[in-house]
């Protein structure tokens, strides 16, 4: 019989390497699953096995080298097929853009080096949503296809399970959404096959049907495979062929059919995962940024001062970060001991980055020419960002001497303020000043003794108000809420009512918040105990708002600067509530034109419908203030570690935390006779910032401001010594303000070539001059909107600068 419907039977084993178990158990299950797949191949000549995640293979290579050799042979045969191309199947919302690049950089290079292949199909079947920049990243990692399952059809309507998925730069991959499950039970598959066959509309067509025991590994069983053979013989069944995702996509493309196009993000699934487990998300952000900073300054140190670039150590640091981005770790849905493991692993990565970063800045600063001067103490401040700017610098110091002031390399006095030191004993103080720094460079300041010094005025402030040349902020002395944020140049009042209100939301959902998109049932708000100015001077004023709710306390330190155009809010929460979410709410007065959220290496405009969305370093709202002006104004909300929020009508909410039970999955109801551990209990700190701006965020340096609070300057005391470096220098310069350099590192091939990653941030085509005085090189680059570009600078100066893909290979 000529069967016109075909099911591509995809044998696989989904491995949640961490979830309701720790990674050690996951490691054992990888070995057991791979052994089972190899045994099935010996028993069934037509069996194919599809598998992802380079970290799994590295474990097997290290622990069972004989098994690894068997796998290598099956890969050569084409029966063991590598998909995914990434180090892990990560959460695809919370990690930063560079982490998705590194997933493929280390994953694909591992597969190519160890197994002689690279993946053609991206593969994140269990991740809880997929950010809108992935098509570009996948394409530039050599993957033209993508397989996923969440969100399901009940969560996001798509015309077809097979479609072209486009990112906002125009890149496309062919995507397939698994309609039911990525895994099955160990028994016969007739019911599952019939359900998949029912997805083929019309008299003919094809679809992928995934089978194999999963979640805790396992893979296809003998009964699975035998039932496929038996079912294929039945006349009323479709043609069942053992296959791989690559086979399916190749055959689909050969047919030349026009597929529907889906643009942007694939949401929603498990909205609670966007904010669950604050600590792991904060540690991830911190580790990403510190490794990126260490890489950049290590390159500068090598070429400026002959320092060493620790390539292997940084690579291992990144692999630890990427492992912890596994979807059930990063999403906050694993058991509590899994986060003790993650904390240790992040600690190792952070230590690696900290040591590399310290070695780099120490090496550079030691080569700066600093002439001797009696009573002088040099301070060298480094800017790890690719743009110049003014940055807050805080550093501990011995107590200042009488008449001691701060000057720059030209002798100009700089406002300096003493604030409360970290040490409680005598002899130490804490200094704060604003450093005006060159792009990706450093500047040398000096503490010197002068008989006469200029007295700078303090920030104009009281216990409940503070202002600078740009804006004035006021607080309600009883509640501690912001009562006004007023922009001086055009009279814009940003808030229509009390703002920065810590609202406690009832949240009885499970750890994932299955089927919940909106969190808006307010059961109370933190109320103010005190509003008090705790610091004031010529650099900044700090107003501390202390508030309580139930058994919990919250401290918000609002810093208003004389020379910076945003408000930084260091926040400490001591949380002891259960089944609750905490949001900071800001009712806006602007008539919205749009709300823009940063996503990994891009942005997304979203409807203000109250739904929870993931967030990177900022979200921005812009519009006109009623009755004052038709000109566009905006307010950017910046953060250094929070990962979600919502906008309902005109109210912006930043999600601070959630406190469900660890790893509680519906429909399982907690037993009232048992004690449970709840997430996010205790003390946590984070920083957010309010940045009022004229015009659109694209033209107002919102991206830069968000980087400034995430990649902070590094300051250290030096001594006087001779050196070949000037007292201020920049390693690079980028002429276009909408192009951001996110990465400067050495190439993974060990050549010593320098790799640059640059991102167009504003959705505008442009040309830019890239000047690298530290490498004695320059280049003219052209960008399309939202393009991610990788540039290789060969060590020999007579070799041309090349554009690479995201695997650091030459572009074809």
C-alpha positions in Angstrom: 0.0 0.0 0.0 1.3 3.5 -0.9 1.2 5.3 2.4 1.0 9.1 1.8 1.5 10.1 5.4 4.9 9.8 7.0 6.0 10.0 10.7 9.6 10.6 11.3 10.2 8.7 14.5 12.8 10.6 16.5 14.5 8.4 19.2 15.7 10.6 22.0 16.1 10.8 25.8 15.4 14.1 27.5 17.9 14.5 30.3 17.1 16.9 33.0 20.6 16.9 34.3 19.4 18.7 37.5 15.8 19.0 38.7 14.3 16.8 41.4 17.9 15.5 41.9 21.4 16.9 41.9 24.0 16.9 39.2 25.8 13.9 40.5 22.7 11.8 39.8 22.2 13.4 36.5 25.8 12.5 35.5 25.1 8.8 36.3 21.9 9.0 34.3 23.8 10.3 31.2 26.1 7.3 31.3 23.2 4.9 31.7 21.1 6.5 29.0 24.0 6.6 26.5 24.8 2.9 27.3 21.2 2.0 26.6 21.2 3.9 23.3 24.4 2.1 22.2 22.9 -1.2 23.1 19.8 -0.5 21.0 22.0 0.3 18.1 23.6 -3.2 18.3 20.2 -4.8 18.4 18.4 -2.7 15.7 20.2 -1.7 12.5 17.7 0.9 11.6 17.7 2.7 15.0 18.8 6.3 15.2 19.5 8.3 18.4 19.2 12.0 18.7 21.0 13.8 21.5 22.2 17.3 22.5 24.3 19.0 25.2 28.1 19.0 24.9 28.5 18.9 28.7 27.0 15.4 28.7 29.6 14.2 26.3 32.5 15.8 28.2 31.3 13.9 31.3 31.3 10.6 29.4 34.7 11.4 27.7 36.2 12.0 31.2 34.5 9.2 33.1 33.9 6.4 30.5 36.4 6.9 27.6 35.6 3.5 26.1 32.0 4.4 25.8 32.9 7.7 24.3 34.8 5.9 21.6 31.7 3.8 20.8 29.7 7.0 20.5 32.3 8.5 18.2 32.0 5.5 15.9 28.2 5.7 15.8 28.4 9.4 15.0 30.7 8.5 12.1 28.0 6.0 10.9 25.4 8.7 11.0 23.2 6.8 13.4 24.0 8.9 16.5 23.0 12.4 15.6 24.1 15.5 17.4 21.5 18.3 17.7 21.4 21.5 19.8 25.0 22.4 19.3 25.0 24.1 22.8 26.7 23.2 26.1 23.4 22.7 27.7 19.7 23.1 27.0 19.4 26.4 28.9 16.7 28.7 30.1 16.2 30.9 27.1 15.0 34.0 28.9 17.2 35.0 31.9 20.8 34.6 30.5 22.4 37.5 28.8 23.0 37.6 25.1 26.6 36.6 25.3 25.7 33.4 27.2 23.7 32.2 24.2 26.8 32.9 22.0 29.0 30.9 24.4 26.6 28.0 24.5 27.2 27.5 20.8 30.9 28.6 20.8 31.9 25.9 23.3 29.3 23.4 22.3 29.8 23.4 18.6 33.6 23.6 18.9 33.5 20.6 21.3 31.4 18.5 18.9 33.6 19.4 16.0 36.9 18.7 17.8 35.8 15.5 19.6 33.2 14.0 17.2 34.0 15.5 13.9 30.5 17.1 13.4 28.6 20.2 14.2 24.9 20.4 14.8 22.5 21.8 12.1 19.4 21.8 14.3 19.0 23.9 17.4 17.2 22.0 20.2 15.6 23.3 23.4 12.6 21.1 23.9 12.0 21.8 27.5 12.9 25.5 27.9 10.2 27.7 29.1 9.9 30.2 26.2 12.4 31.4 23.7 13.8 34.9 23.3 13.4 36.7 20.0 17.0 37.0 19.0 17.7 33.3 18.9 17.2 32.9 15.1 20.2 35.3 14.4 22.3 33.6 17.0 21.5 30.1 15.8 22.2 31.0 12.2 25.6 32.4 13.0 26.4 29.2 14.9 25.7 27.1 11.8 22.2 26.0 12.7 19.3 26.5 10.3 16.6 24.6 12.2 15.1 24.7 15.6 13.1 22.2 17.7 11.1 23.3 20.8 7.9 22.4 22.7 7.1 25.2 25.0 5.0 27.3 24.8 2.4 24.8 23.7 -0.5 25.5 21.4 -2.8 26.2 24.4 -0.3 29.0 25.3 0.6 30.5 22.0 -1.4 30.1 18.8 0.7 29.5 15.7 -0.7 28.8 12.3 1.4 25.7 11.9 3.7 23.6 14.1 6.2 24.0 11.3 7.2 27.6 10.4 9.9 30.1 9.7 11.0 31.8 12.9 12.4 35.3 12.4 14.4 37.6 14.7 14.1 41.4 14.4 17.3 41.6 12.3 15.6 39.5 9.6 17.4 36.2 10.3 15.3 33.1 9.9 15.5 29.4 11.0 13.0 26.7 10.2 11.3 25.8 13.5 9.2 22.9 14.6 7.0 22.8 17.7 6.6 19.3 19.2 2.8 19.0 19.4 2.6 16.7 22.4 5.6 15.3 24.2 9.3 15.0 23.7 9.3 11.7 25.6 7.1 8.6 26.0 6.6 5.7 28.4 8.6 2.5 27.8 5.6 0.5 26.4 4.2 0.3 22.9 3.5 3.6 21.1 0.2 3.1 19.1 -1.7 5.8 20.9 1.1 8.3 20.7 1.7 7.5 17.0 -2.0 8.0 16.2 -2.1 11.4 18.0 0.9 12.6 16.0 -0.5 11.3 12.8 -3.7 13.2 13.5 -1.6 16.4 13.2 -1.1 15.8 9.5 -3.8 17.8 7.8 -5.1 16.5 4.5 -4.4 13.2 2.6 -0.6 13.4 2.8 2.2 15.0 4.6 4.8 14.4 7.3 5.6 15.2 10.9 8.1 14.4 13.6 7.1 12.0 16.4 9.4 12.0 19.4 9.7 8.8 21.5 11.9 7.5 24.3 11.8 7.6 28.1 12.8 11.0 29.3 13.3 13.7 32.0 15.4 11.3 34.1 16.9 9.9 31.0 16.3 6.4 29.7 15.8 6.7 26.0 14.0 4.4 23.5 13.2 0.9 24.9 13.1 -2.4 23.0 9.3 -2.3 23.2 9.3 1.2 21.7 11.3 0.1 18.7 9.5 -3.1 18.2 6.1 -1.4 18.3 7.2 1.1 15.6 8.1 -1.8 13.4 4.8 -3.5 14.1 2.7 -0.4 13.6 4.4 0.4 10.3 3.1 -2.9 8.9 -0.5 -2.0 9.6 -2.3 -0.8 6.5 -4.3 2.0 8.2 -1.2 3.5 9.9 1.2 6.1 8.4 4.6 5.2 7.1 6.9 5.1 10.2 10.6 5.7 9.6 13.4 5.8 12.0 14.9 9.2 11.5 16.5 12.3 12.9 15.4 16.0 13.0 18.0 16.7 10.3 16.3 14.2 8.0 12.9 15.8 8.5 14.1 19.4 7.9 16.1 18.3 4.8 13.1 16.6 3.3 10.7 19.4 4.1 13.0 22.0 2.5 13.4 19.8 -0.6 9.7 20.1 -1.1 10.0 23.9 -1.5 6.8 24.7 0.4 6.2 28.2 1.6 6.0 28.2 5.4 4.2 30.7 7.6 6.6 33.2 9.3 6.5 33.9 13.1 8.5 36.9 14.2 10.0 37.5 17.6 9.5 35.9 21.0 7.9 32.6 21.7 5.9 33.1 24.9 4.3 32.4 27.4 5.0 29.3 29.5 5.5 29.2 33.2 5.7 32.9 33.8 6.7 32.4 37.4 10.1 31.1 36.2 11.0 34.5 35.0 11.6 35.6 38.6 11.8 32.4 40.7 14.9 32.1 42.8 16.5 35.6 42.9 19.9 34.4 44.0 20.6 32.1 41.1 19.5 34.8 38.7 21.6 37.5 40.4 24.7 35.2 40.6 24.3 34.5 36.9 24.2 38.2 35.9 27.2 38.9 38.2 29.2 36.0 36.8 28.4 36.8 33.2 29.5 40.4 33.6 32.6 39.7 35.6 33.9 37.2 33.1 33.2 39.6 30.3 35.0 42.4 32.1 37.9 40.1 32.9 38.3 39.1 29.3 38.3 42.6 28.0 40.8 44.0 30.5 43.0 40.9 30.2 43.3 41.6 26.4 44.2 45.2 27.2 46.8 44.1 29.8 48.5 41.7 27.4 48.9 44.3 24.7 49.6 47.3 26.9 51.7 45.7 29.6 52.7 42.2 28.5 50.2 40.5 30.8 49.0 37.0 30.4 45.6 36.1 28.9 44.3 33.0 30.8 42.3 31.5 28.0 41.7 28.1 29.5 40.7 29.4 32.9 38.1 31.8 31.3 36.7 29.0 29.1 36.3 26.8 32.2 34.7 29.7 34.1 32.2 30.1 31.3 31.4 26.4 31.2 30.4 26.6 34.8 28.1 29.5 34.1 26.6 27.8 31.1 26.0 24.6 33.1 24.0 26.6 35.7 21.9 28.1 33.0 20.3 24.7 32.5 16.6 25.4 32.3 15.6 23.8 35.6 18.4 25.5 37.5 18.1 28.9 36.0 14.3 28.9 36.0 14.3 28.3 39.8 12.4 25.0 39.6 14.9 22.5 41.1 15.2 21.2 44.6 16.9 23.3 47.2 20.2 21.4 47.3 20.6 22.0 43.6 21.1 25.7 44.4 23.7 24.9 47.0 25.6 23.2 44.1 24.9 26.2 41.8 26.2 28.6 44.4 29.5 26.7 44.6 29.8 26.5 40.9 29.1 30.2 40.4 31.5 31.0 43.2 34.3 29.2 41.2 33.5 31.1 38.1 33.3 34.4 40.0 36.7 33.7 41.6 38.3 32.8 38.3 37.0 36.1 36.8 38.0 38.1 39.9 41.6 36.8 39.8 41.9 37.4 36.1 40.5 40.9 36.5 42.7 41.8 39.3 45.8 40.5 37.5 44.9 42.6 34.5 44.3 45.9 36.2 47.4 45.4 38.5 49.5 44.7 35.4 48.3 47.8 33.6 48.5 50.2 36.5 52.0 49.1 37.3 53.1 50.3 33.8 51.6 53.8 34.2 54.2 56.5 34.5 53.3 58.2 37.9 55.9 60.8 39.1 56.8 61.0 42.7 55.1 63.7 44.8 55.3 64.1 48.6 52.1 63.1 50.3 50.5 61.9 47.1 48.4 58.7 46.7 47.5 57.7 43.1 44.1 56.2 42.3 43.8 54.4 38.9 40.2 53.9 37.7 39.4 51.5 34.9 36.3 51.6 32.6 35.5 48.1 31.2 32.8 49.6 28.9 33.3 50.4 25.2 32.0 54.0 25.6 33.3 57.0 27.7 31.3 58.3 30.5 31.0 59.5 34.1 30.9 56.8 36.7 30.4 56.6 40.4 33.5 55.3 42.2 33.5 54.1 45.8 36.6 52.8 47.5 37.8 52.1 51.0 40.8 54.2 52.2 42.8 55.1 55.2 41.5 58.3 56.8 42.2 61.4 54.8 44.9 63.7 56.0 44.2 67.4 56.6 43.9 69.4 53.4 43.9 66.2 51.3 41.9 66.6 48.0 41.4 64.6 44.8 42.7 65.9 41.4 42.9 64.5 37.9 46.1 64.0 35.8 46.0 67.7 34.9 45.7 68.9 38.5 42.0 69.8 38.3 40.3 69.3 41.7 37.5 66.7 41.7 34.6 66.7 44.2 35.2 64.1 46.8 32.9 62.9 49.5 33.5 60.7 52.6 30.7 58.2 53.4 30.3 55.5 56.0 33.1 52.9 55.8 32.5 49.2 55.7 34.8 48.8 58.7 33.4 49.8 62.1 36.8 50.4 63.7 38.8 53.6 63.4 41.3 54.4 60.8 39.3 53.8 57.7 37.0 55.9 55.6 35.1 55.3 52.3 35.5 57.7 49.4 33.1 58.4 46.7 33.7 60.6 43.6 32.6 60.7 39.9 35.3 59.6 37.5 35.2 60.9 33.9 36.6 57.9 32.1 37.7 57.1 28.5 36.2 54.2 26.6 37.7 50.8 27.5 40.5 52.5 29.3 41.7 54.1 32.5 42.4 57.4 34.2 44.8 58.3 37.0 43.6 60.5 39.8 45.7 61.6 42.8 45.0 62.3 46.4 47.2 65.2 47.2 47.7 67.8 50.0 47.0 71.4 49.0 47.0 74.4 51.3 44.0 75.9 49.5 41.1 73.9 48.0 37.8 74.7 46.3 34.7 74.0 48.4 32.0 72.3 46.2 28.4 72.8 47.2 26.4 69.8 48.5 23.6 68.2 46.6 20.5 70.3 47.4 18.4 68.1 49.6 16.3 67.5 52.8 15.1 64.3 54.5 12.4 64.0 51.9 13.6 65.8 48.7 16.7 66.0 46.5 17.4 67.6 43.2 20.1 68.3 40.6 20.2 70.2 37.3 18.0 67.5 35.6 15.2 66.6 38.1 13.8 66.8 41.5 12.5 63.8 43.5 10.3 64.0 46.6 9.1 61.3 49.1 6.0 61.1 51.3 7.4 61.3 54.8 4.8 58.9 56.2 4.8 56.1 53.6 8.2 56.5 52.1 6.8 56.2 48.6 8.0 58.6 45.8 5.4 61.5 45.7 7.1 63.3 42.7 9.7 62.8 40.0 9.8 66.1 38.1 12.0 66.8 35.1 13.1 70.4 35.1 13.8 71.2 31.4 10.1 70.7 30.3 8.1 70.3 33.5 7.4 66.6 33.0 5.9 64.9 36.1 6.5 61.2 35.6 4.2 59.6 38.2 0.4 59.9 38.6 0.5 58.7 42.2 2.7 57.1 44.9 5.6 55.3 43.2 8.3 52.8 44.2 5.5 51.1 46.2 6.5 47.7 47.5 3.3 45.7 46.8 2.9 42.2 48.1 1.0 40.0 45.6 -0.9 36.9 46.5 0.7 34.0 44.6 -0.7 30.5 45.4 0.7 29.1 42.1 3.3 26.3 41.9 7.0 27.0 41.4 6.5 27.4 37.6 3.2 29.3 37.9 1.6 27.1 35.3 -1.2 28.8 33.4 -0.6 32.1 35.3 0.3 35.1 33.2 -0.8 38.0 35.4 0.2 38.5 39.1 -2.0 41.4 40.3 -3.9 40.3 43.5 -2.4 42.8 46.0 -2.8 41.7 49.5 -0.9 44.6 51.1 2.0 47.0 50.8 5.1 47.7 52.8 4.6 50.8 54.9 7.2 53.3 55.9 8.9 53.4 59.3 11.3 56.2 58.4 12.4 58.4 55.5 15.8 59.9 56.3 18.7 61.5 54.6 21.7 59.4 55.6 24.4 60.9 53.4 25.0 64.3 51.8 27.9 66.0 50.2 29.2 67.5 46.9 28.9 64.1 45.1 25.6 62.6 46.2 22.7 62.6 48.6 21.3 59.3 49.9 17.7 59.2 51.2 16.9 55.9 53.0 13.4 54.6 53.0 12.8 51.9 55.6 9.5 50.0 55.5 7.9 46.8 56.8 5.3 44.2 55.9 4.4 41.3 58.1 7.7 39.8 59.2 9.7 41.4 56.4 11.7 44.6 56.2 12.9 46.6 53.2 15.6 49.3 52.9 15.8 51.5 49.8 18.7 53.9 49.5 18.0 56.5 46.8 21.2 58.1 45.6 20.9 61.4 43.8 24.1 62.8 42.2 25.2 66.3 41.5 26.8 65.2 38.2 24.8 62.1 37.1 21.4 62.1 35.4 19.9 59.1 37.0 18.8 57.9 40.5 20.4 54.8 41.8 18.5 52.7 44.3 20.4 50.2 46.4 17.7 47.9 47.9 17.9 45.3 50.7 15.0 43.0 51.4 14.7 40.8 54.4 11.9 38.6 53.3 9.9 36.1 55.4 6.6 35.8 53.6 5.3 32.6 51.9 3.1 32.1 48.8 3.7 35.7 47.8 5.3 37.9 45.2 6.9 41.3 45.8 6.7 44.0 43.1 7.8 47.6 43.0 5.0 49.6 41.4 5.3 52.9 39.5 2.0 54.5 38.1 3.0 56.5 35.1 1.6 59.8 34.0 2.9 59.6 30.5 0.5 58.8 27.6 2.3 55.8 26.3 3.7 55.5 22.8 5.5 52.3 23.5 7.1 50.0 26.2 10.5 48.5 25.3 12.2 45.7 27.1 15.8 44.6 26.7 16.1 40.9 25.7 19.3 39.0 25.1 21.3 41.0 22.5 18.2 42.9 21.5 14.9 44.6 22.5 11.2 43.8 22.2 8.2 46.1 22.3 5.4 44.6 24.3 1.8 45.4 25.0 1.0 46.9 28.5 -1.5 44.1 29.2 -0.3 43.2 32.7 1.3 40.0 31.7 4.6 39.0 33.3 7.6 39.2 30.9 11.3 38.4 31.2 13.7 41.3 31.3 17.4 41.9 30.9 19.2 45.1 32.0 16.3 47.6 31.4 12.8 48.3 30.4 11.7 51.7 29.1 8.4 53.5 28.8 8.0 56.6 26.7 5.2 59.0 25.8 4.0 62.6 26.2 3.0 64.2 29.5 -0.7 65.3 29.3 -1.2 69.0 29.0 2.4 69.9 29.0 4.0 69.0 25.7 3.7 66.7 22.7 7.4 66.0 22.8 8.4 62.4 23.7 9.8 61.8 27.2 10.8 58.5 28.7 11.7 56.8 31.9 14.1 53.8 31.8 14.1 51.3 34.6 17.6 49.8 35.0 18.6 46.9 37.1 21.7 44.8 38.1 20.0 41.4 38.6 16.2 41.4 38.5 14.8 39.4 35.6 11.1 40.2 35.1 8.3 42.7 35.4 4.9 43.7 34.0 3.1 46.8 32.7 -0.6 47.0 33.2 -2.1 50.0 31.5 0.1 52.8 32.8 1.5 51.0 35.8 5.0 49.6 35.6 6.0 46.9 38.0 9.4 45.5 38.7 9.3 42.0 40.1 11.6 41.6 43.1 11.0 38.0 44.2 8.6 35.1 44.5 8.3 32.7 47.4 6.6 29.4 46.3 7.7 26.0 47.7 10.9 24.6 46.1 10.1 22.2 43.1 6.3 22.1 43.7 4.6 21.1 40.5 0.9 21.0 40.0 -1.3 19.0 40.5 0.6 18.0 43.6 -0.9 19.8 46.6 1.3 20.4 49.6 0.6 18.2 52.6 -0.5 20.3 55.5 1.2 17.8 57.9 4.6 18.4 56.3 7.1 21.3 56.5 8.4 22.8 53.3 11.2 25.1 52.3 10.1 28.3 50.5 12.2 30.1 47.9 13.8 33.6 48.4 13.6 33.6 52.2 16.0 35.9 54.1 18.2 38.8 53.0 19.0 39.8 49.4 20.3 43.0 47.8 20.0 44.4 44.4 20.2 47.8 42.6 17.8 49.4 40.3 17.9 52.9 38.8 15.4 55.4 37.4 16.7 57.3 34.3 14.4 60.1 33.1 15.3 61.1 29.5 14.3 63.3 26.7 13.2 61.7 23.4 13.4 58.0 22.7 15.5 55.5 24.6 17.5 54.8 21.4 18.7 58.4 21.4 19.2 58.8 25.1 21.9 56.3 26.0 19.6 54.0 27.9 21.7 51.0 26.8 24.8 52.7 28.1 23.2 53.6 31.4 22.1 50.0 31.9 25.6 48.8 31.3 27.1 51.3 33.7 25.4 49.7 36.7 26.2 46.2 35.5 29.8 46.6 34.4 31.1 49.0 37.0 34.5 50.7 37.1 37.4 49.1 39.0 39.5 51.4 41.1 42.7 50.7 43.0 45.4 52.6 44.9 48.8 52.7 43.2 52.1 54.1 44.1 54.5 56.4 42.1 56.8 54.6 39.6 58.1 55.0 36.1 56.3 53.4 33.3 55.7 53.5 29.5 51.9 54.1 29.8 50.3 57.6 30.0 48.2 58.5 33.0 45.0 58.2 30.9 44.4 56.0 27.9 41.7 54.3 25.8 42.1 50.9 24.2 39.5 51.5 21.6 37.0 53.9 20.1 33.7 53.3 18.3 32.3 56.2 16.4 28.7 55.1 16.2 26.8 55.6 19.5 24.3 52.8 18.6 27.1 50.2 18.3 28.1 48.5 21.5 31.2 46.4 22.0 30.1 43.6 24.4 33.1 41.3 24.2 36.9 41.6 23.7 38.6 38.3 24.2 41.3 36.0 22.7 40.3 33.4 20.1 39.5 29.9 21.3 41.9 28.4 18.8 44.9 29.7 20.9 46.2 31.8 18.1 46.3 34.9 20.3 44.0 36.7 17.8 41.6 39.2 19.4 37.9 38.6 19.0 35.4 41.5 19.2 31.7 41.1 19.5 29.7 44.2 18.5 25.9 44.7 18.6 23.8 47.3 16.9 21.4 48.4 19.7 18.9 50.9 18.2 17.5 49.2 15.1 19.3 51.5 12.7 21.6 50.7 9.9 24.9 52.5 10.3 28.6 52.6 9.4 31.2 53.1 12.2 34.8 53.5 12.5 36.5 51.1 14.9 39.8 52.4 16.2 42.0 50.3 18.4 45.0 52.3 19.5 45.9 49.5 21.9 46.3 47.1 19.0 47.5 49.7 16.4 44.5 48.8 14.2 41.4 50.3 12.8 38.5 49.3 10.5 35.4 50.6 8.9 32.3 48.4 9.8 28.8 48.4 8.4 25.8 47.2 10.5 22.3 46.3 9.7 19.6 46.8 12.3 20.1 44.7 15.5 23.1 42.9 13.9 25.4 40.9 16.1 28.9 41.1 14.5 32.0 39.2 15.4 35.4 40.6 14.3 38.7 38.8 14.4 41.9 40.9 14.7 44.9 38.7 13.7 48.0 39.1 15.8 50.3 40.0 12.8 49.5 43.6 12.0 50.0 42.8 8.2 47.0 40.5 8.2 43.6 41.8 7.4 40.8 42.2 10.0 38.2 39.5 9.4 34.5 39.1 10.1 33.8 35.7 11.8 30.7 33.8 12.7 29.8 33.2 16.3 32.0 30.1 16.3 35.0 32.3 15.5 35.3 30.8 12.0 35.7 32.9 8.9 32.4 33.9 7.2 31.6 31.8 4.1 
